[in-house]
């Protein structure tokens, strides 16, 4: 895969919430690749609202590729995965129409201790886990059917390195997790 410029659209995890400047996966990755990158992540961004922002950013920056990494805010707010699945198809088609090759990332499964934070009510956790699993399963199938790169952070943080302490509030990765994410992306882009 030859990337000339990468636009990253998404939520607080894309933005780099909770880590010091220079420690986000985005900043770590930008230091190791030979193409320019643009971070259009925003705290609180939802997948259901991403289309107009992605369109603006693609027109403004003219990237060869666009990484779409969002959905967890929608799922935590109890939007069903089936709604997000329809939105993924729209984002894919629009990115391609505007000349950018889409790359998607799975939503990272919230850790159980998220129930002790203000992010969700305790009785919502099992339902959210079910919807995150459904959404990520769809993304995996969709990536195979449409032949696009999928960054499977969910698999990595559930199967390869499931340490809950990598997510202090249950949802946002810490500095060490961001480093692991940058390494995973770099490996998949190689």
VENBEL-V559868 format. One record per backbone hydrogen bond with DSSP energy under -0.5 kcal/mol. CO is the residue of the C=O (numbers start at 1). NH is the residue of the N-H. If there is no record, write none. Layout:
BEGIN
CO,NH ; CO,NH
END
This chain:
BEGIN
1,3 ; 2,4 ; 4,36 ; 5,7 ; 5,64 ; 5,65 ; 6,38 ; 7,9 ; 7,67 ; 8,40 ; 9,69 ; 10,42 ; 11,15 ; 12,16 ; 12,17 ; 16,19 ; 20,23 ; 24,28 ; 25,29 ; 26,30 ; 27,31 ; 29,32 ; 29,33 ; 36,6 ; 38,8 ; 38,40 ; 40,10 ; 42,45 ; 46,49 ; 47,50 ; 49,53 ; 50,54 ; 51,55 ; 52,56 ; 53,57 ; 54,58 ; 55,59 ; 56,60 ; 57,61 ; 58,62 ; 64,101 ; 65,7 ; 66,68 ; 66,103 ; 67,9 ; 67,69 ; 68,105 ; 69,11 ; 71,75 ; 72,76 ; 73,77 ; 74,79 ; 75,78 ; 80,83 ; 80,84 ; 81,85 ; 82,86 ; 83,87 ; 84,88 ; 85,89 ; 86,90 ; 87,91 ; 88,92 ; 89,93 ; 90,94 ; 91,95 ; 92,96 ; 93,97 ; 94,98 ; 95,100 ; 96,99 ; 100,102 ; 101,66 ; 103,68 ; 104,151 ; 111,114 ; 112,115 ; 113,116 ; 114,117 ; 114,120 ; 121,124 ; 122,125 ; 124,128 ; 125,129 ; 126,130 ; 127,131 ; 128,132 ; 129,133 ; 130,134 ; 131,135 ; 132,136 ; 133,137 ; 134,138 ; 135,139 ; 136,140 ; 137,141 ; 138,142 ; 139,143 ; 140,144 ; 141,145 ; 142,146 ; 143,147 ; 143,148 ; 149,104 ; 150,152 ; 151,106 ; 151,153 ; 152,156 ; 153,157 ; 154,158 ; 155,158 ; 155,159 ; 155,160 ; 156,160 ; 156,161 ; 163,166 ; 164,167 ; 166,174 ; 167,170 ; 170,111 ; 172,169 ; 174,178 ; 175,179 ; 176,180 ; 177,181 ; 178,182 ; 179,183 ; 180,184 ; 181,185 ; 182,186 ; 183,187 ; 184,188 ; 185,189 ; 186,190
END
